[in-house]
Amino acid sequence: MAKRVCHHCKTDLPPETAHYEINDEVYCTDCVKAHPYTSYSYYINDEYVGGSEDDHTRYVESLDDEYEGEEDGEEQQ
């Protein structure tokens, strides 16, 4: 399994880490600004990337994070 990093800032995201999944890419909570209203709007560098009502965007709580981490001997993608 490849090492998981934020698609924007390349910060490592170890297992059991809260994060966002937007368009099948993983982003750390520092890179995504969530603006609440009835639902949430998400921005990266002030560019709108989705909302909590979109099918392609979701916030993953640390307890719900099922990432297993990188195994020894595997190459990073």
N, C-alpha and C positions, 0 to 999 in steps of 0.2 A: 504494500500500500504506500502511495506517495505521501510525502509530508504535506500537511494542509496549511496554506498561507492565505492571508487576505489578498484578494485580487487587486486591490488598490495600492496598499502600502507595503505588501509582502511580509507583514508581521506573522510569525508562527502562531497558529491557533491549535493548541493542544487539545486532547480529549476533555470533555466536560467544560467547554468554553462557550459562553453566550455569543451568538453571531447572527448575521443576516445571510439569507440565501436569496439572491436576486438574479433572475435569468440564468439559473444553474451555476452561478458563480458565488463564492463565499467572500463575505466582507466582515471585518471586525467592527465592534460597536463604536470604536473611535472614529472610523471613517464615515459612518452613516449617521446623518442627523435625522431624527424622527420628530416631525411636527404634528402634535396631536390636534385632532378636531373630532368629528364623530368616529373617524378611523384615523390612521396615521399616514402621512406622506413622508417618503424617504428621499434624502438628497445626499449626493456625494459631490464635494467641491461645488456646492450650490446648484448642481444639475439634478433635476427631478429624475429618479430612477424607478419609482413605483410607489404603490400604496399597500396598506394592509388588506385591502379588499381585492387586490390583484391575485390571480392564480400563480404568477411567477415570482412572487415576493413573500418571504415569511421570516419572522423572527424566531430563532431557536433558543429556548431557555437552556442554561447550562446543564440542568438535570435531564433535559430531553435530548442532549447531544449524544448521538450514537457513534461518533467517530472513534476509531480504535487506536489511532496513532500510527507512526511509521515503524515498520518492522526492519530489523537489522539486515543489511545485505541488499536492500532494494534501492534502485535508483530514484532520484527525485525527478518528477516530471517538470 
